[in-house]
């Protein structure tokens, strides 16, 4: 990833870099890899997220009626 430092200064370049990294999901990935998570915990988390998505979509479908 490349950020050019122009006449705007280093602070502006850092702001641009942070925005690019956030858009790419680098911070989220770093946070996710910070600690080891057992495979069973990953499956449990994925199942919980799927249930939450299903409930949310069901609520939105029932609100449309």
N, C-alpha and C positions, 0 to 999 in steps of 0.2 A: 504494500500500500504506500502510495507516495503523496505527500502533502508539501507543496512548495511554500517556502516562507518568503513572502514578498515585502513590500513596504508597509504592510499592515502590522507586521511584528509577529513575534513568537506566540503571544497569547492568542491571537486570531488563528494561527496555524494549529495550535493545540485544540482549539475549539472545533475546527474543521476535522481534525483527526479523530477526536472523540465522537463526533457525529457519525463519521464514516464507520468507526468500529462498532458503534451501537447499531447502526443499520445492518451491518454484516452479522451481528449476533455474537461478536467475540466476547463481550462481557458476560453474557448469559452462559456461554460455553465455558468460560473460565470458572464461573461460580459453580456450574454443574460438575466440573472436574476437580473441584477443590478437595472433596472428600470422597473416599470410596463408598459406594452404595452396593449392598449385596444384590444379586440378581433377583432374589425373592422380593426385596423392597422395591426394585424397579417395576416388577410385574404388578405389585400391589398398588403402586402409585399410578401406573398406566391404567389399571382397571378402574381406580377411583376417578381418574380424569375422564374416562369413557362414560362412566355413569353420570358424572356431572354434565358432560356435553349432551347426553341423551335427555336428561331432565330439563336442561335449558331449551333444547329444541322442542321438546314436548310442551313446555310452557308457552313458547312463542307460537307454536301451532294452535294451541287452545285459545290464545289471545286474539288470533286472527279471525276466529269464527264469530 
